[in-house]
Amino acid sequence: MKVKSEITSNVWKILVCVGDDVVEGQELMILESMKMEIPVESPRNGLVKAILVKEGQAINDGQEVLEIE
């Protein structure tokens, strides 16, 4: 399952690593837009398969940022 950004922003902090077990609702990363912090939460329980962005990277609305299996 691909996790997507819901807003055009910058990746401020990535809170998980590839191989981490995550639970539904857990914060995966924090985005920054207009000096506001926006958490990206896991939509389900699973394992982080891939992180598709880097801290400091500018991303678009709807861009895939992480993959959970």
C-alpha distance (Angstrom), angle and dihedral (degrees) to the residues before:
residue distance angle dihedral
M1 . . .
K2 3.79 . .
V3 3.81 117.8 .
K4 3.81 113.2 -146.0
S5 3.78 134.5 -159.2
E6 3.79 114.9 -110.0
I7 3.81 94.3 -157.3
T8 3.80 141.3 34.4
S9 3.79 103.3 -103.4
N10 3.80 147.5 117.8
V11 3.79 124.7 -82.4
W12 3.81 102.2 -113.9
K13 3.82 102.0 175.4
I14 3.81 135.8 -2.5
L15 3.81 110.5 -146.5
V16 3.83 100.9 -173.1
C17 3.81 138.2 51.4
V18 3.79 132.4 -142.6
G19 3.80 107.5 -82.3
D20 3.83 95.7 30.1
D21 3.80 118.6 134.2
V22 3.81 110.6 -128.7
V23 3.79 134.1 -171.5
E24 3.79 129.9 -142.5
G25 3.81 110.1 -80.3
Q26 3.82 95.1 19.2
E27 3.81 114.7 138.2
L28 3.80 109.7 -110.6
M29 3.79 100.4 177.0
I30 3.78 141.4 -14.3
L31 3.78 122.0 -123.2
E32 3.80 125.1 -160.1
S33 3.78 124.4 -144.6
M34 3.81 125.6 164.2
K35 3.84 89.4 -12.5
M36 3.81 91.5 -56.2
E37 3.81 122.3 120.8
I38 3.81 114.5 -132.6
P39 3.82 117.8 -170.2
V40 3.81 120.8 -143.0
E41 3.80 108.5 -146.7
S42 3.79 130.6 -161.0
P43 3.82 111.6 -102.1
R44 3.84 91.2 -151.3
N45 3.79 145.5 -2.4
G46 3.78 114.7 -75.8
L47 3.78 149.8 103.4
V48 3.81 124.0 -66.4
K49 3.81 103.1 -114.9
A50 3.82 99.6 174.1
I51 3.79 141.2 -1.5
L52 3.79 107.4 -145.5
V53 3.83 99.9 -171.3
K54 3.81 138.2 48.1
E55 3.79 131.5 -132.6
G56 3.80 109.8 -88.0
Q57 3.81 93.3 24.7
A58 3.81 119.4 135.0
I59 3.81 111.5 -128.4
N60 3.79 136.5 -173.0
D61 3.78 132.4 -126.9
G62 3.80 108.0 -83.7
Q63 3.81 95.0 17.3
E64 3.81 115.8 144.8
V65 3.81 109.0 -113.8
L66 3.81 105.4 168.4
E67 3.79 141.5 9.6
I68 3.82 125.1 -139.3
E69 3.79 124.4 -169.8
